[in-house]
Amino acid sequence: MKKNTQQRNKGFTLIETMIAVFVLTAALSGFFALIANSLFSARYARNEITANYLLQEAVDSIRNDRDTTAFQNNDPSTNTGWDTFLNKYRQGGCFTTFDSKNGCYFEPADPLSMPALCNVLPTFGSANCPTFNYDENATNKDFYTYKNSGVRSNFKRQIIMQVNPNRADELDVKVTLEWLNGNLLRTQSLVISLLNWQKQ
């Protein structure tokens, strides 16, 4: 009789097993929540870096276009370079108010491409511009383009321009980027002023 009682006391009871399972589940839940938060933070940081890159890419491309056009039409007395530069973007639909849903976009992989009016229905956010495609195998490092290669990304870029009302030789440019972090819409803008540096 004594032997049977001692053998029964050596094992776990049902209550002890349930408590052990509960403690293990709570510990694993906290661990998996930490991993999920880390993955979300990493994706958030990656998207923020990509957004900054795409904003700066547009600004640099527009600034380069201004300088190239100015050098190709180098006649400061007639202001031809500046007017040619403005007309290119005016015809592409870039000139509108800064709160407009339209504006324009251009193909970053082709520096000679003309800007085009943003006139598609927005899939997210308020800009009517198309979304980029992402091609991780791009040969020229043009990963984000409007070409049909790659997969649809979560980024769209809108460019709006206005000639400064107080100075005809100053152009205000606003580049806005929209993207999705999961279901959360994020927006970031960059505003710069470009001058007609040929004007004396």
N, C-alpha and C positions, 0 to 999 in steps of 0.2 A: 504494500500500500504506500509506503514512504517513497519507494522507487518511482512509482507512477506519478506522484505529485511533483517530484523533482524534475522528471522529464517534461511535464507540462509547463513548468516555469521557465524552461530554457528557450522556447520559441517566442516569436512576436505575437502579440494579440492582434485582433482585427483593428482595434482603435489605434494602436501604435503604428500599424502599417498605413492606415489612412492619414495619420499625422505626418509620417515620413514622406508619403506621396505628395501631400499638400505643400510641404516645405520645399521639396524638390521642384515641384511645378512653379511655385512662386519665384524660386531662384532662376529657373530657366526662362520664365516670362520676362524678368528684368533684364536678363542677358540678351534675349532676342529683341527686346525694345531698344536696348542700347545699340545693337547692330543696325536696326532699321533706321534709327535717328542718325547714325553715322553715315549710312548710305544716302539718306536724303540730304544731309549737309554737304556731302561730296558732290552730289549732282547739282545742288544749288550753287556751290562755288564754281563748278565747271561751267554752268550756264552764265553766271555773272562774268566770268573771264571771256567767254565766247561773245557775249553781248558787247563788252567793251571793245573787243577786237573788231566786230562788225561795224560798230559806230565809227571807230577811228579809220577803218578801211574806206568808208564812204567819204569822210572828210578829206582824207589824203588824196583820194581819187579826184574829187572835185577841185581841190587846190592844184593838183597836177594838171588837170584839164585847163584851168585858168592860165597857168604859166605856159603850157604848151601852145595854147591858142594865142597868147600874147606874143610869144616869140615868132610864131608863124605869120602873124599879122603885125609886124613890128613897124607901126607908123603912129607914134604918140600924138602927132598933130591932128589926126583924124579920129583917134579913139577906136579904131577898127577892131583891134584885138578884144577889147572889153565888150564892145557891142556884139561881136560874133559869139563870144562866150555866153553872154546873157541870152541871146536869141536861141542858142542851142537848148538851153534848159527851159526857156519860156515856151518853145514849141513842144517840148516833152511834157508839159503840164506841171512843171515844178513850182510855178509861181502861183501861190494862193495864200490864204491866211494861215497863221500858225496853229489854229485850232481846227483846221479842215480835216475831213476824213480821207481826202484824196491825196494830192501831192504826186510824187513820181518815184520811180525806181529805175535802176539800170543794172545791166549784167556786169558783175565785177570781174568775170573771167575774160571779158572782151573790152579793153579800154576804148575802142573806137565805136562801141555801141551807143546808140542814141537813147536818151532817157524816155521812159514810157509812162503814160498816165496810170495811176492806181485806180482801177475801176472794177475790181472784183468784189463780190460779197465777202464781208469779213467772216472768217471762220472762228476767230477769237479776237477779243479786244475791239477797238474802234477803227483802226486803219483799214482802208480798202485795198491794200497792197497784197500781192501774192506772197505765199510762204516760200522760203528757200528750200532747195533740195540739198541734202548732204551726201557727198560722195567721198567716202574714206579712202578710196583708191585713186584720187585725183592726181594726175601726173605733175601738174604745175602748182600744186598746193592750193588750188582754188577749190577748197572743200565745200564752201557754201555758194551755190549758183542757182540760177533759174533754169538751167538746162534740165533735160529729162533724165539725166543720169543720176544714180543714187536714190536715196529714199527721202520722203518728205520730212522736213525738220519741224521744230517747234518755233522757228524764228521768222519774223517778217520785219522789213525795214521800209520806212517812209521818209522821203526827203521833201522838204518844203523850203522855198526861197522867197525872199522879199527884198526889193531894193529899199535901202534905208530912206525914209521920207525926208530926212534932213540933209542927206549927202548922196548924190546920184552916183558917186564913184565908190560906194560901199554896199556890199551885198550881205544880208543876214541869212544864214543857212541853219536850218534846224533838222537834225537827223534823229528820228525816233525809232526805237527797236521794241518790239513786243515779242514775248515768248511765254511759254507755259512751263511752270515748275509743277509737275503733276497736274492738278486741276487749278492751281493758283496762277492767275495772270500777273505777269510782271512787265513793267514798262520803264525804259530808260531813255533819256534824251540828251543830245549834245548840241549846243548852239554856238556857232562861231560867226565871225565877221570877216569877209574877204574884201580886200581893197584893190582898186585899180592902181597898182603900183607904177604903171607906165605914165600916169597922168602927172604933168609937171606943175 
